[in-house]
């Protein structure tokens, strides 16, 4: 860790797996899998020999099966006490949950799921093309819930790609910079769709922002000061590119960088390739965190209760025919909510 004056990056941390986070965020991971063509049953048309099936994070040949047996992904598993925000940049995810909801989304869509008092869900990565590779590129982010919302009713919201505000600026030399706002847009941009009602991001002064940034070689972009000023924590994840300067300081390779949120900060792509970053920002919740696997509460007693409740109720049970449901061959994106309401992009 390096420390610098207040007008330069505050801390620089190495990117690992997962990426390091800070309150109010709990977890962040970038999955960038170069899956081969599919086998007609939504799995890879490639040998799985040598992989630890059921827990394959090997990235062998550029991809992993994760907890999937035949189809890559994460079969049914429980959560309580936090939210998942899943931004799919390329590819498709099939969602199913214990509320009876389902979705297929991707290519810029975001699913925002409040686990609240408890939910089971699966996140499978169906390989739909049998004639070409099936790349998948996504971020999954865990956002904590304050104690008052730990037992909120589970809820998911779809933020379709065409509704997420994006700004592209081009300088006199034709170099482009792009800002995409999943949550917490600057004052001079349209607001993104609302997060779920019990989210910390729905609290007016929580100052939660989730942005992606893309800069051509030589391009520059200035992030405005956060509305919450110095009470807000702002972290940038530089994950693609070969040269970057933040607040006129060089960044030594791909890294997580904390910057002061109470003032604008300039980002310059000093490399010869496009640079990409993710930004996570928010006012800390400031409460104790007790976490064990998929449960995030405030005390160890609440973690024990979460296990007991899950064993007793299965958080509503699992009504799907198997633990890893896939929603057919049609690549069209959709969501079907608990209670039967259906939506598609553009609705």
C-alpha positions in Angstrom: 0.0 0.0 0.0 1.2 3.5 -0.8 0.1 6.8 0.7 0.1 10.1 -1.1 -1.0 13.7 -0.4 -4.8 14.5 -0.4 -4.8 15.7 -4.0 -3.3 12.5 -5.4 -4.5 8.9 -5.2 -4.8 8.1 -1.5 -4.1 4.4 -1.6 -3.1 1.9 -4.4 -4.0 -1.7 -3.8 -3.2 -4.7 -6.0 -6.1 -6.3 -7.8 -6.7 -9.9 -6.7 -9.6 -12.2 -6.8 -11.9 -10.8 -5.6 -11.1 -7.1 -5.8 -10.7 -5.3 -2.5 -13.7 -3.3 -1.3 -14.7 -0.9 1.4 -17.9 -0.1 3.3 -20.6 0.0 2.0 -19.4 -2.6 -0.5 -18.6 -6.1 0.5 -17.3 -7.9 -2.6 -16.4 -7.2 -6.2 -15.3 -9.6 -8.9 -14.7 -9.3 -12.6 -15.5 -12.5 -14.6 -14.0 -12.3 -18.1 -14.4 -15.7 -19.6 -13.6 -16.6 -23.2 -16.0 -19.6 -23.5 -15.7 -21.7 -26.6 -18.7 -22.6 -28.8 -21.5 -24.5 -27.1 -22.2 -28.2 -27.2 -26.0 -27.8 -27.9 -26.8 -28.4 -24.2 -25.6 -24.9 -23.1 -22.2 -26.2 -21.9 -18.8 -25.9 -23.6 -18.0 -28.0 -26.6 -14.6 -28.8 -25.0 -13.3 -31.4 -22.7 -13.8 -30.8 -19.0 -11.0 -33.3 -18.1 -8.6 -31.9 -15.5 -11.0 -29.4 -14.1 -12.3 -29.6 -10.5 -15.9 -29.8 -11.5 -18.2 -28.2 -8.9 -15.5 -25.7 -8.0 -13.6 -24.8 -11.1 -12.0 -21.3 -10.8 -9.0 -22.4 -12.9 -9.4 -20.0 -15.8 -7.9 -22.8 -17.8 -7.9 -22.0 -21.6 -9.4 -18.6 -20.7 -12.5 -19.8 -18.9 -13.9 -21.5 -15.8 -16.9 -23.6 -15.0 -17.2 -22.1 -11.4 -19.8 -24.3 -9.6 -21.5 -25.5 -12.7 -21.5 -29.2 -13.6 -22.5 -29.1 -17.3 -23.3 -25.4 -17.7 -20.9 -22.7 -16.3 -22.1 -20.6 -13.5 -23.5 -20.7 -10.0 -26.3 -23.2 -9.3 -28.9 -22.5 -6.5 -27.4 -21.0 -3.4 -28.8 -18.8 -0.6 -28.1 -15.2 0.5 -29.3 -13.0 3.4 -28.5 -9.5 4.5 -27.1 -7.7 1.4 -27.5 -7.0 -2.3 -26.0 -8.3 -5.5 -25.5 -5.9 -8.4 -24.6 -7.8 -11.6 -23.5 -5.8 -14.7 -23.1 -8.0 -17.7 -21.0 -6.3 -20.4 -20.9 -9.2 -22.9 -22.9 -12.5 -22.9 -25.9 -13.8 -21.2 -26.9 -14.8 -17.6 -29.9 -16.9 -16.7 -31.4 -16.0 -13.3 -33.9 -18.1 -11.3 -34.9 -17.7 -7.6 -36.9 -19.1 -4.8 -39.6 -16.3 -5.3 -40.4 -17.9 -8.6 -38.7 -15.1 -10.6 -36.6 -15.7 -13.7 -34.6 -13.6 -16.1 -32.2 -13.7 -19.1 -30.1 -10.6 -19.4 -26.8 -9.3 -20.7 -25.0 -7.1 -23.2 -25.0 -4.1 -20.9 -28.0 -5.0 -18.6 -27.8 -4.9 -14.8 -29.7 -7.0 -12.3 -30.0 -5.5 -8.8 -31.1 -8.1 -6.3 -32.0 -7.4 -2.6 -31.5 -10.6 -0.7 -33.0 -9.1 2.5 -34.4 -11.7 4.8 -33.3 -14.5 2.6 -33.5 -15.9 -1.0 -32.0 -18.7 -3.1 -31.0 -17.9 -6.6 -29.0 -19.4 -9.4 -26.9 -17.6 -12.0 -26.0 -19.7 -15.0 -24.0 -18.8 -18.0 -25.6 -20.6 -21.0 -23.4 -21.0 -24.0 -26.1 -20.3 -26.7 -24.0 -20.3 -29.8 -22.9 -23.7 -31.2 -21.0 -22.2 -34.1 -18.9 -19.4 -32.5 -17.3 -18.6 -29.2 -19.5 -17.4 -26.3 -17.5 -14.7 -24.4 -18.9 -13.5 -21.0 -17.7 -10.4 -19.3 -19.4 -9.2 -16.1 -18.9 -7.5 -12.8 -20.7 -8.8 -9.7 -20.8 -6.4 -6.7 -22.1 -7.0 -3.2 -23.6 -3.9 -1.5 -24.3 -4.2 2.2 -27.7 -3.4 3.8 -28.0 -1.5 7.0 -29.4 -3.3 10.0 -32.8 -1.9 9.5 -33.0 -3.5 6.1 -31.4 -6.9 6.7 -34.9 -8.5 6.8 -36.4 -6.6 4.0 -38.6 -8.5 1.5 -36.4 -9.9 -1.3 -36.7 -8.0 -4.5 -35.0 -7.7 -7.9 -34.9 -4.9 -10.3 -33.7 -5.0 -14.0 -31.8 -2.1 -15.3 -31.9 -2.7 -19.1 -28.9 -1.4 -21.1 -30.8 1.2 -23.1 -32.1 2.8 -19.9 -28.7 3.2 -18.2 -27.3 6.7 -18.9 -24.1 7.0 -20.9 -22.1 10.0 -21.9 -19.4 10.0 -24.6 -17.2 13.0 -25.1 -14.8 13.5 -28.0 -11.8 15.9 -27.9 -10.4 17.9 -30.7 -8.1 15.0 -31.7 -11.0 12.6 -31.9 -10.2 10.8 -28.6 -13.3 9.5 -26.8 -14.0 9.1 -23.1 -17.1 7.3 -21.9 -18.9 7.4 -18.6 -21.7 4.9 -17.9 -23.8 5.3 -14.7 -25.5 2.3 -13.1 -26.2 4.3 -10.0 -25.6 7.9 -8.8 -25.2 9.9 -12.0 -23.5 13.3 -11.9 -25.9 16.3 -11.7 -25.4 17.1 -15.5 -26.5 13.6 -16.6 -29.9 11.8 -16.6 -30.5 9.7 -13.5 -30.3 5.9 -14.0 -33.3 3.7 -13.1 -34.0 3.5 -9.4 -32.4 0.8 -7.3 -34.6 -1.5 -5.2 -36.5 0.4 -2.5 -34.7 -1.1 0.5 -31.2 -0.6 -1.0 -28.6 1.6 0.7 -28.4 3.2 -2.7 -32.0 4.4 -2.3 -31.0 6.4 0.8 -30.8 10.1 -0.2 -27.5 10.9 1.5 -25.8 7.5 1.0 -24.2 8.9 -2.2 -23.8 5.5 -3.8 -22.5 5.5 -7.3 -21.5 2.7 -9.6 -19.8 3.9 -12.8 -17.7 2.4 -15.6 -15.2 4.5 -17.4 -13.6 4.0 -20.8 -10.9 6.2 -22.3 -9.2 6.0 -25.7 -5.4 6.3 -25.7 -4.5 9.9 -24.8 -8.1 10.7 -23.7 -8.8 12.4 -20.4 -11.9 12.5 -18.2 -12.7 14.5 -15.0 -14.9 12.9 -12.3 -17.0 15.5 -10.5 -16.8 15.8 -6.7 -19.2 13.5 -4.9 -22.3 15.1 -3.5 -21.5 13.8 -0.1 -18.1 15.4 0.0 -15.4 14.0 2.3 -17.9 11.6 4.0 -18.1 9.6 0.8 -15.5 6.9 0.0 -14.5 6.6 -3.7 -12.5 3.7 -5.2 -11.5 3.2 -8.8 -10.6 -0.2 -10.2 -8.2 0.1 -13.2 -8.4 -3.2 -14.9 -7.7 -2.7 -18.6 -5.0 -0.7 -20.4 -1.3 -0.1 -20.4 -0.9 3.4 -18.9 -2.9 5.6 -16.5 -2.5 8.8 -14.6 -4.9 9.9 -11.8 -4.7 13.4 -10.3 -1.4 13.8 -12.3 0.1 10.7 -10.6 1.1 7.6 -12.6 -0.7 4.4 -11.5 1.7 1.4 -11.3 -0.3 -1.2 -13.3 -3.7 -2.5 -12.8 -4.9 -1.6 -9.3 -7.6 -0.4 -7.0 -7.1 3.3 -6.3 -8.7 5.4 -3.5 -9.2 9.0 -4.4 -10.7 11.9 -2.5 -14.4 12.2 -3.2 -14.8 15.8 -2.1 -13.1 17.3 -5.2 -12.9 16.6 -9.0 -10.3 14.2 -10.1 -8.8 14.0 -13.6 -8.0 10.6 -15.2 -5.7 10.5 -18.2 -5.1 7.4 -20.4 -1.3 7.8 -20.8 -1.0 4.4 -22.6 -1.3 3.3 -26.2 -4.4 1.1 -25.7 -7.9 1.9 -24.4 -8.2 2.0 -20.6 -11.2 0.9 -18.6 -12.1 1.4 -15.0 -14.9 0.6 -12.6 -15.8 3.1 -9.8 -17.6 2.2 -6.6 -18.6 5.0 -4.3 -20.7 5.5 -1.2 -21.0 6.8 2.3 -20.1 4.0 4.7 -22.9 2.4 6.6 -20.6 2.3 9.6 -22.1 -0.8 11.3 -20.5 -4.0 12.5 -20.2 -6.7 9.7 -20.5 -10.4 10.5 -20.1 -12.5 7.4 -20.0 -16.2 6.8 -20.2 -17.2 3.2 -23.5 -16.1 1.7 -24.9 -14.5 4.8 -23.9 -10.9 5.9 -25.4 -9.7 9.2 -24.3 -7.5 12.1 -23.6 -10.1 14.8 -22.4 -13.7 15.0 -25.7 -14.6 16.6 -27.5 -13.4 13.6 -25.3 -15.5 11.3 -26.2 -18.6 13.4 -29.8 -17.7 13.1 -29.5 -17.3 9.3 -28.2 -20.9 9.0 -31.0 -22.1 11.3 -33.6 -20.3 9.3 -32.2 -21.5 6.0 -32.2 -25.1 7.2 -35.8 -24.7 8.4 -37.4 -22.8 5.5 -34.9 -23.0 2.6 -35.8 -19.3 2.1 -39.0 -20.3 0.3 -37.8 -23.5 -1.2 -36.7 -24.3 -4.8 -39.5 -24.8 -7.4 -37.3 -25.2 -10.4 -36.7 -28.7 -11.9 -33.0 -28.7 -11.1 -30.4 -26.5 -9.3 -29.1 -24.9 -12.5 -32.0 -24.0 -14.7 -31.4 -22.6 -18.2 -34.1 -20.7 -20.1 -34.0 -22.2 -23.5 -32.2 -21.4 -26.8 -33.8 -18.1 -27.6 -31.2 -15.4 -26.8 -33.9 -12.7 -26.2 -33.6 -10.9 -22.9 -36.6 -10.9 -20.5 -37.5 -10.8 -16.8 -40.4 -12.5 -15.1 -41.0 -11.3 -11.6 -42.5 -13.0 -8.6 -46.3 -12.7 -9.1 -46.0 -13.1 -12.8 -45.2 -9.6 -14.1 -43.1 -9.9 -17.3 -40.9 -7.3 -18.9 -38.4 -6.9 -21.7 -36.0 -4.2 -22.7 -37.9 -1.2 -23.8 -41.0 -1.9 -21.8 
